[in-house]
C-alpha cells in the first residue's frame, strides 16, 4: 500500500469576529487530503485535516518540500511493522528531513496538518474511529464515549453588546454546554468587568466561566487585569501574556491563585518544556492548551505529554486549543481534560458532527471511522472539492 497523492487548498474563513489582538477578516486555513491506494467500499481511502483556526494557510511549505519528500520516499519505508498501514511516526520523520532545529512555526503547522490527515487515513484503513485507535496506542486502551466540552465564545463583534453576550450564553446553556469562555482585553477594563458580571449572571457561577486575553497585555496591563480578576475565582485566565514571555508568566503565577491557561501559541515540545520550567506553571492547577495540528501533529503531541508526565503533570490538565472534530478525537483518545467548541463561528470549520449530542457539558463521541469529518455535511462537501 502507499500514499498516491497529497493535495491542499487554502480556504478563507470570512469571519467578522475579533479578539483583543486581531480580527479574522483575512484568516485562511489549509485543507489537506492524503490519498491512498487502499480501497474501502470500492473507493480509495482518503485522510483529511485542516490547520485548525488562528494560523494562516500554509500550502507553499507543503508543496515546495514536505509533500515531495514523502512522494520520493520508498513507499514501504512509510509503513508500519505489519506492512498493512501507514506509520505516522515514519511519515513525520520523512517530512523533517533536512530541517534545521528551531524555527518551528515556519513548518510545524504545515507538517502537523498533513500528519493529522495521515492519522485520519490510518484509522479509516483500520476501520476504527480515531479516538479508539489513539486510546489503544496512547492510553492503555481506555476508550471514552464522551468527554467534557466547553464553549470558546464571547467574541467581540460589530453591534455586540452585553444583551447580545447574555443571549449567546443562554443559547449555549440551552444546547447543553455548562462551561463558557469569553474574551477580555479588547475593551477597557471597566467595560470588560461589566461583561464578566453580566456573563456570570447568566451562567450562574464564576467557576463555570473562563476568560481569554489572547496574549494582548503588556506587563502593566497583565498585572492590572490579573489583580482585578483574582477575586472572581474564574475557571481559568487564558493567555494573559505574550506566549514566550515566561518571565511575566512566572510573575503572574506568583500571585494569581486561580488557574492560568496557555500554550496554544507554542509549537514544539521544546517550547512546552520552557513553558513549564520558566513560566512556572503549577502542577494540578494550571492548564496547557497545545493546538495539535499546528504543532507537528499527534506523534509529537504524545512526546509533549510524556514530557509533562515526567514532570508530574496529569493529562486532565491538558485542554487542546481548537473546537473541531480533530481536537475532539485527540481529547478522547488520549484521555485529556476536555475539548473546546466554537458553535456558530468559523463557518464549516467549527463544531462537530451534525448529529453530535451535548448533554450536561459532555459531548458524545461518534463511531464513524477516522476523525469523522464525514458526519459534518458542509465541511465534508468542502473537503471533497480537493479530491
N, C-alpha and C positions, 0 to 999 in steps of 0.2 A: 504494500500500500504506500501511498505517497500524497503529498500536497501537490496539486496540479496548478494552482494559481492563487494569488492573493490580490484582492482589489480593495481600493479605498476611494471614498468620495468625501468632500467637505460639504457640510450642511449648515446653513445659518439657523440660529435659534430664533431670531426675530422676536426678541423679548424687550418689553419696556420697563422691566424691573431694574432696581438698583439696590446695592447695599451701601455701606458707609464709605466705600472706596471708589467703586466704578459702576457704570451701568452695563447692561448686556446687549446694547443695540448692535454692536459689531461682532458679538460672540459667534463662533462657529465650532463644530465638532467633527472629528473624523469618524466615519463609519467604515468598518472593515469586514470583508468576507474572505474567509480562508476555505478554499475549495479542496476537496479530497477526491480520490478515485474510489472510495468506499461507497457502496450502494445500500440504501435503505428504502424499501418500498419502490425499488426501481429507479431511485433518484440519488445522485451523489450527495454525500453528507457535506454540509457547509456550516462552518462555525462563524458566528457573528459577535461583534463587540463595537462599542464606541468609547471615545476617550472621556467619559463622564461629562461634567459640565464645569465651566470656570477656567478651562485652558483651551486655547485655540487649536483648530485642526492642524495636523502635523504630517500630512501626506508626503511632503517633499522628502523628509528623512526616511520614510518608509520606502519610497520609490527609488531614491538615489543609492541607498546602500543596504538597508535592512532586508527588504524582500529579495534583492539579487543574491545576497549571501545564502539565504535559505534555498532559493531555487537552484543555485550552483552546487549545493551540498549533495553528497551521495544520499538518496532518499532513505536507505537503510540506516544511515547514521543518525537519523532523526526519529527512529522508532524506539519503543520501549523494549525490555528484555524479551518479551513474548513475540515481538515482531508483528503484532496484530493491531497496534495502536500507536499514535504519536506520543512522544515523550516531551512534555513542555519544558523540562529542565534542559534537555539537549538542544531544544529549539532556542531557548533563552541564551545558552552558551554560544550557539551559532550566530545569533544576532549581535552578540557582544564582541565578536572577533574584531581585532584592530581598533578597539575603542579605548581611548586614553582615560585613565582614572580621573574622577571628578567630572564636573560639567553635567551633572545628572539631568537637569531639566531639559537640556537640549535633545536628549534621546529617550529619557525614561517614559514619557507619555506615549511616544510612538511605539516603543518596544512593549510597554505594558498593554497597550490596546491590542496589538497583534497577539500577544501571549494569552490574553483572556479569550480572544476569539478561538485560539487553538484549544483552550480548555473546553469551550462550547462544543467544538468538534469531537474532542476526546470523549466527553460524556455522551454525546449522541452515538458515537461508534460503540460505546459500552452499553448503550440503551438504558442510561440511568440519568436521573436529574443531577445537575452538577452539585447541588448541596449534598446529595447522598455520596457521590464519588469523593468529594472533598472530606466528608466525615470519615469515610473508610480509610483514606490516606493520611489525614492530618489530625483526626480527633478520636482515635481509638474506636471507630465505627459507631459513635454516638450520633444517631440521625435524629434531627429535630424536625418536628412537624409544624411548629410555629415559633416565632421569635418576637421580642419586644420591638415596637416600631413607633418612632416619634415624628412629628411634622417639623420640617425646616421651612418656616414661613415668616410671616410678619415683615415682608419686604416693604421698602419704600417704593411708592409708585405714584404717578400723577393722579391727583384727586383723592388719594387715600389718606383719610384722617382717622381719628380714634373710633368713630362709629363703624367705619369700614373694617378696621382692625378687629374690633369686637365681633362683627358679623362673620369675619373669616374664622375666628376661633370657635364660635358657636357651630359653624358648619363642620369644622373638623371634629369637634366633640360628637356631633350627630353621626359622623361617619365611623365612629368607633375609636378614634385616637384619644389618648389620655395625657400625653406629654407634648408640649408645644415649644418651639423656639422662635424668637422674634429678633429682628435686627436692632442694634443700638449703634450710636456713634455717627450716624448720618444726619442728626439733628442736634440742636443744643441740649445740654444735659437736662434742663428742667422739662423740656418737651419730651425727651426720651423717658424720663421718670413718670410723666403723666401717661405715656403709652404703656409703660410697665405696670402701673397701678391699674389701668383700665383692663389690661390683659389678665391680671390676677383676679379682678372682679368676676371675670367670666370663667376662667379655668378653675378657680376655687382655692388654689394653693400655690404659693411661690415655689414650693418644692417640685411642682409639675411644670415649671416654666424655666427655660434656658434662654440666654441672650447671646448674640453673636456680633462682635465688633469688626469682624473681617480684617483684623490686623491694621486698623485705621489709626491707632493712637500713638503719639509720641510719649515720652516718659511722663511729662506733666499730666497729660490727659488720661493716660492709663491709670496713674495713681489716683487722680481725682475721681474717675468713674468707679474704680475698684472700691474706694472708700465709701462712695455713695451707694453702691450696690451691696456691699457686705451685709448690712442689716437685713436684707431681704432673704438671705439663705436660699438662693436660687438653685435649681437643678445643676447648672453649671454656667460659668462665664467663658465664652468661646473666643479664642484668638484676640486677646487683649493687647498683644504686642506684634511687632514685625516677626515673621516666622523664624528668623535667625537671630533675633535679639535675646539670646539666652540669659544675658546679664539682667535685663529688665524682667524677664520671666522669673528668674531667681528672686528678684526683689519683691515681686508681687506674691509669689507663693510664701514669702516670709511673713505676710500679714493678712492675706485674704484667706479666710478659713474655709470657705466653701470650694467645691471643685472648680478647677480651671481645665478647659478642654482646648487642645491644639494639635497640630500635626498634619492637617490636610494639605498644607503647602510645603511639606518636606517630601523628598522623592527618592530616598535611599535608606538602606539600613544604617549606613554611617551617620546620616542625619538624625535618625531615631536615637542612636547611641549618644550623640551630642546633646540632643534634647533632654534625655533622661539624666545625663551626668551634669551638664552645665546649666540647664534650665531648672534643675532641682524639682522635677515633678514628683509628686508624693504618691507612693505606692498605696493602693486601695482607696485613694481619694480622687485623684485627677484622671482625666480622660484623654486617650490618644486616638486621633482621627485620621489615620492614613487613608488616602484615596488609592485603592489598589490598582485600577487600570492606569493611573497616572504615575505610578512608582514601580515600574518594571513588571508588574503583574503578580500572579498568585504564588509562583515559586519563590520569588524574592520576599514576598509578604510572609511566607512561612518562616523564612530566616529572621525577619524582623521580630516575629512573635517569639521565636526561640531566644533571641537576644533579650527580649523583655522577660521571658520566663527565668532566664539565668539571673536576672536582677530582681526577682521576687514579684514580678507583676502577674496578675491574673488576667486571663483572656476577657473576663467580663468588664475590664476597664477599657476595652477597645471598641469604639463605635465608628466604623469607617465612614468617611465622607461620601456622599452620593446617594440620592434617593432613586434607585433604579434596580432592575432585575439582577444585574451583575452583583451589586453590593448585597442584595438580599441573599443570593445563593452563597456568597462568601461568609456572611454573618452566620447563617445557619450551618454551613459546612464546618467552619472552624469553631463553632460554639462561642461566639463573641457576645458583647454586651447588648447590642441592639442595632437596628437599622434605621436610617433616615428615610423620610418620604417627602416628595415635592408635589403634592396634589395641586393641580390647576396651574402649574408653571412649567416652562421649558417645553411646551408642546408635546410632541410624540415621545420625547426622550425621558420624560418624567413618569414616575409611577411604576406600577406593577402590572401583572396580567389583568385583563379586563374582568375576569371572574374572581379576582383576589378578594379575600374576606378579612376585614379588620374588626376584631371583637375585643373590647376592653383593653385596647392598647397593644394587642397581639395580632400579627399578620400570619396567616396560614400559608404554608408552602405548597406549591403545585407539584404534580408528579410528571410533568412534561419532561422528556429527555433534554439534557443540556441546560442552558441558562433559562430557557423558556420564553424567549422573545416571540415565539410563535403564538403565544397567548395574548400578545399586545397587537391588536389588529392594525392600527395605524403605523406603529413603529416597524412591524414586520413587513408591511407593504413597502415602506421606505427602504428597508434593508434589501428587499428583493430587487429593487431597481438597479443594484450594482452586480447582480449575478450574471 
